[in-house]
Amino acid sequence: MQITTYFNEAVSELRHVRWPTRQQAIRLSIITIGFTAAVAVAFGGIDYVLNQIVKLLLSLTY
């Protein structure tokens, strides 16, 4: 009995959700992909620089 109540209430809540339009969903997806790519490039750059610093430090010790 409780599981049916749960699902009925879940469906009721989903009816109150304001779903984005197709254009909004596409625009927000593009923004998300662009931001993710920018962050990946930034972290890649930081990783490269730190890698070069570690290589330099290791070459000085040997």
C-alpha positions in Angstrom: 0.0 0.0 0.0 2.8 2.4 0.8 4.6 1.9 -2.5 1.5 2.8 -4.5 1.1 6.0 -2.4 4.8 6.8 -3.1 4.4 6.4 -6.8 1.1 8.4 -6.9 2.7 11.2 -5.0 5.8 11.1 -7.3 3.6 11.4 -10.4 1.6 14.2 -8.7 4.8 16.1 -8.1 6.1 15.6 -11.7 2.9 17.3 -12.9 4.0 20.5 -11.1 7.5 20.5 -12.7 8.0 23.3 -15.3 9.9 21.5 -18.0 12.2 23.5 -20.3 11.3 24.1 -23.9 13.3 22.5 -26.6 15.3 25.7 -27.3 16.1 26.1 -23.6 17.2 22.5 -23.3 19.5 22.9 -26.4 20.9 26.2 -25.2 21.6 24.9 -21.7 23.2 21.8 -23.0 25.5 23.8 -25.2 26.5 26.0 -22.3 27.1 22.9 -20.1 29.3 21.3 -22.8 31.2 24.5 -23.4 31.8 25.1 -19.7 32.9 21.5 -19.3 35.3 21.8 -22.3 36.8 25.0 -20.9 37.4 23.5 -17.5 39.0 20.4 -19.1 41.4 22.6 -21.1 42.2 24.7 -18.0 42.9 21.6 -15.9 44.9 20.1 -18.7 47.0 23.2 -18.9 47.6 23.2 -15.1 48.5 19.5 -15.3 51.0 20.2 -18.1 52.7 23.1 -16.2 52.9 21.1 -13.0 54.3 18.1 -14.9 57.0 20.3 -16.4 57.9 21.7 -13.0 58.2 18.2 -11.5 60.3 17.1 -14.4 62.6 20.1 -13.9 62.9 19.5 -10.2 63.7 15.8 -10.7 66.3 16.6 -13.4 68.1 18.9 -10.9 68.3 16.1 -8.2 69.9 13.5 -10.5 
